[in-house]
Amino acid sequence: MADTPVEDMSFEDAIRELETVVGQLERGDVALDASIALYERGAALKARCEKKLSEAEEKVAKITLSADGQATGTAPLDD
């Protein structure tokens, strides 16, 4: 999975790989050069996860509710 471009990853794939990266870095059994590369990959994965969460939050915020609390649809994001 480390060969997949971060920008093409789903939230679930990115978070899974980020957990793996963090685990490897925490164990400390990786050479310095590899640790730097892992850290850079981890930073990109973290940014991807934050972006996907932000997009989801925006969509949720746009859901409109009727008087009885039922979702009636969504408004466009670019209002």
C-alpha positions as CSV (number, residue, x, y, z in Angstrom):
1,M,0.0,0.0,0.0
2,A,3.0,2.4,0.5
3,D,3.2,2.7,-3.3
4,T,-0.3,4.2,-3.6
5,P,-0.2,7.9,-4.0
6,V,-1.6,9.5,-0.8
7,E,-3.9,11.8,-2.7
8,D,-5.6,8.7,-4.3
9,M,-6.3,7.0,-0.9
10,S,-9.6,6.7,0.8
11,F,-9.8,7.9,4.4
12,E,-9.9,4.3,5.6
13,D,-6.8,3.2,3.7
14,A,-4.9,6.3,4.7
15,I,-5.7,5.9,8.4
16,R,-4.8,2.2,8.3
17,E,-1.4,3.0,6.7
18,L,-0.9,5.9,9.1
19,E,-1.4,3.5,12.0
20,T,1.2,1.2,10.5
21,V,3.7,4.0,10.0
22,V,3.3,5.2,13.6
23,G,3.8,1.7,14.9
24,Q,7.0,1.3,12.9
25,L,8.3,4.7,14.1
26,E,7.4,3.9,17.7
27,R,9.2,0.6,17.7
28,G,12.4,2.4,16.6
29,D,13.7,-0.5,14.7
30,V,14.0,1.4,11.4
31,A,17.2,2.9,10.0
32,L,17.4,6.7,10.1
33,D,16.9,7.3,6.4
34,A,13.9,5.0,6.4
35,S,12.5,6.7,9.5
36,I,12.7,10.1,7.7
37,A,10.8,8.7,4.7
38,L,8.3,7.1,7.0
39,Y,7.8,10.3,8.9
40,E,7.3,12.2,5.6
41,R,4.7,9.6,4.4
42,G,3.0,9.8,7.8
43,A,2.7,13.5,7.6
44,A,1.2,13.2,4.1
45,L,-1.2,10.5,5.3
46,K,-2.2,12.7,8.3
47,A,-3.0,15.6,6.0
48,R,-5.1,13.4,3.7
49,C,-7.1,12.1,6.7
50,E,-7.6,15.7,7.9
51,K,-8.8,16.8,4.4
52,K,-11.2,13.9,4.1
53,L,-12.6,14.6,7.6
54,S,-13.0,18.2,6.8
55,E,-14.9,17.4,3.6
56,A,-17.2,15.1,5.5
57,E,-17.8,17.7,8.2
58,E,-18.8,20.2,5.5
59,K,-21.3,17.7,4.0
60,V,-22.8,17.0,7.4
61,A,-23.1,20.7,8.1
62,K,-25.0,21.2,4.9
63,I,-27.7,18.7,5.7
64,T,-31.0,20.4,6.2
65,L,-33.5,19.2,8.8
66,S,-37.3,19.5,8.7
67,A,-39.3,20.8,11.7
68,D,-39.6,17.2,13.0
69,G,-35.8,16.6,12.8
70,Q,-35.8,14.5,9.6
71,A,-33.1,15.1,7.0
72,T,-34.7,16.7,4.0
73,G,-31.7,16.8,1.7
74,T,-28.4,18.6,1.4
75,A,-27.6,22.1,0.2
76,P,-24.8,22.7,-2.3
77,L,-21.4,23.1,-0.7
78,D,-20.7,26.3,-2.6
79,D,-23.4,28.4,-1.0
